[in-house]
Amino acid sequence: MDVQNDVGLTAYLVNESRARRKNLAADPLASEWIADDQRGAVRDLWDEFAETVYPHDDLVVSLRARIILDTLSQALDKRGDTVLVVCGAGFSSYPWLLPFAAAMEVDLPHIVAAKRRRAAELRAAGVLDQREVEHVAADLNDPQARQHLLNRIRQFAAGRPVAYVAEGLIFYLPPDEARAVVGLGVSVGPESLTVVSYWPLAAADHPVLAAQRRWFRRRSVPEDATYLTTGDLSAIVGDRVDNHSPEDLQRRYLGEVVVPETELIPEHVAVAGQL
Ligand SMILES: C[S@@+](CC[C@H](N)C(=O)[O-])C[C@H]1O[C@@H](n2cnc3c(N)ncnc32)[C@H](O)[C@@H]1O
């Protein structure tokens, strides 16, 4: 498994962020996804990001993971037959943290290969249980691949409700592709919940994002980003959205705002639809 210099690198970075705040993220599996012989390189990458860009990725990523986990858990309480679909899944753990009827994870081919390999190792070691998770390799920037994926999700869901997650992904896609990926969940059918994280348009000039662009440039991660508003998201999903800012999430899970949003990558989490 190689930590390549491309957008896939961000999957390793945010996994390390959750591994550093396992309790806040409520993800005891976070530290398992990267094998021991790679964890050192991933920690070094994280430390360099913290020094060069900002030191709070663990906070924001763990908060977003926590609200997503809680939202999914509530959906499952309502509909136990819910099927989970996660786009840009990276090394997140939702299919193993919650008892979904079925789960599908989608990512770029090299990340899917790494995830599949590690999941098999962790199953063999008894760290993961035996549940089947469908791993799908697809470039979500490719309209044909998205159409193919949509057909596959419909077949997979087989009429059951779908909880659809795109976490830490949308901003890396060009505007039209980002919008199409936000809308994938509602395209599956009427019974769907959509949970996406995004960068608000109002934050486009944020100084931390400028520092991140410089860091990305050196690591061949695309710098251009898509920013959205809650109005854009509502229009795409055809419903109102509940919006959670990093400050809202700190109040909810930490009882206070420990780091103001001016010092954070302003990643918000939007939730739309009900099961
Ligand atoms: C910041 S990581 C987030 C990973 C995971 N959702 C999490 O929160 O830990 C972004 C993920 O999006 C994936 N990704 C980026 N562009 C993609 C594309 N065009 N098609 C599919 N996946 C993509 C990356 O490979 C990476 O795993």
The ligand as a MOL file (V3000), in Angstrom:
LIG
                    3D

  0  0  0     0  0            999 V3000
M  V30 BEGIN CTAB
M  V30 COUNTS 27 29 0 0 0
M  V30 BEGIN ATOM
M  V30 1 C -10.4310 13.4820 2.1650 0
M  V30 2 S -10.6090 11.8340 1.5880 0 CHG=1
M  V30 3 C -12.0470 11.3860 2.5170 0
M  V30 4 C -12.1210 9.9000 2.7330 0
M  V30 5 C -13.2550 9.4540 3.6690 0
M  V30 6 N -14.5440 9.8650 3.1780 0
M  V30 7 C -13.0110 9.9720 5.0570 0
M  V30 8 O -13.6780 10.9430 5.4440 0
M  V30 9 O -12.1430 9.4370 5.7230 0 CHG=-1
M  V30 10 C -11.2520 12.0300 -0.0680 0
M  V30 11 C -11.5440 10.7160 -0.7240 0
M  V30 12 O -12.2120 10.9710 -1.9710 0
M  V30 13 C -11.6660 10.1160 -2.9470 0
M  V30 14 N -11.8460 10.7400 -4.2510 0
M  V30 15 C -11.3520 11.9300 -4.6780 0
M  V30 16 N -11.6810 12.1560 -5.9680 0
M  V30 17 C -12.4150 11.0740 -6.3620 0
M  V30 18 C -13.0390 10.7100 -7.5980 0
M  V30 19 N -12.9490 11.4850 -8.6690 0
M  V30 20 N -13.6960 9.5360 -7.6490 0
M  V30 21 C -13.7710 8.7230 -6.5520 0
M  V30 22 N -13.2120 9.0240 -5.3730 0
M  V30 23 C -12.5310 10.1810 -5.2750 0
M  V30 24 C -10.1950 10.0150 -2.5550 0
M  V30 25 O -9.5650 8.9110 -3.1600 0
M  V30 26 C -10.2960 9.9220 -1.0440 0
M  V30 27 O -10.4420 8.6080 -0.5850 0
M  V30 END ATOM
M  V30 BEGIN BOND
M  V30 1 1 1 2
M  V30 2 1 2 3
M  V30 3 1 2 10
M  V30 4 1 3 4
M  V30 5 1 4 5
M  V30 6 1 5 6
M  V30 7 1 5 7
M  V30 8 2 7 8
M  V30 9 1 7 9
M  V30 10 1 10 11
M  V30 11 1 11 12
M  V30 12 1 11 26
M  V30 13 1 12 13
M  V30 14 1 13 14
M  V30 15 1 13 24
M  V30 16 1 14 15
M  V30 17 1 14 23
M  V30 18 2 15 16
M  V30 19 1 16 17
M  V30 20 1 17 18
M  V30 21 2 17 23
M  V30 22 1 18 19
M  V30 23 2 18 20
M  V30 24 1 20 21
M  V30 25 2 21 22
M  V30 26 1 22 23
M  V30 27 1 24 25
M  V30 28 1 24 26
M  V30 29 1 26 27
M  V30 END BOND
M  V30 END CTAB
M  END
